[in-house]
Amino acid sequence: MSIIKKAMNEQHISVGSKVSLISKPPYLKTADPMPMLRPSDILDIGDEGVVMDRRPGGYWGVKFAKGTFLMEIQYIALVTTQESSHKDV
């Protein structure tokens, strides 16, 4: 069942989507041409970023305020914005 859920999440995330960090990986891999491993405490759970590209191996390039990192789908979730149903006059 988790495989189906994972596949459904991947379909909704695309380049330009706003995502949020929902859990921390053991380390962060930079999205540089020569990726480097960084400690995971650079980012906090709830930090938001923008998906920049899709990478081989199931990674998404996500630009956060503190850098661009390669993230697996299990660590990010699509940010949904709720519009207000009333209008201010």
Secondary structure as GFF3:
##gff-version 3
##sequence-region A 1 89
A	DSSP	alpha_helix	2	12	.	.	.	ID=ss1
A	DSSP	beta_strand	18	21	.	.	.	ID=ss2
A	DSSP	beta_strand	27	30	.	.	.	ID=ss3
A	DSSP	beta_strand	37	39	.	.	.	ID=ss4
A	DSSP	three_ten_helix	40	42	.	.	.	ID=ss5
A	DSSP	beta_strand	48	55	.	.	.	ID=ss6
A	DSSP	beta_strand	59	64	.	.	.	ID=ss7
A	DSSP	beta_strand	67	72	.	.	.	ID=ss8
A	DSSP	three_ten_helix	73	75	.	.	.	ID=ss9
A	DSSP	beta_strand	76	78	.	.	.	ID=ss10
###
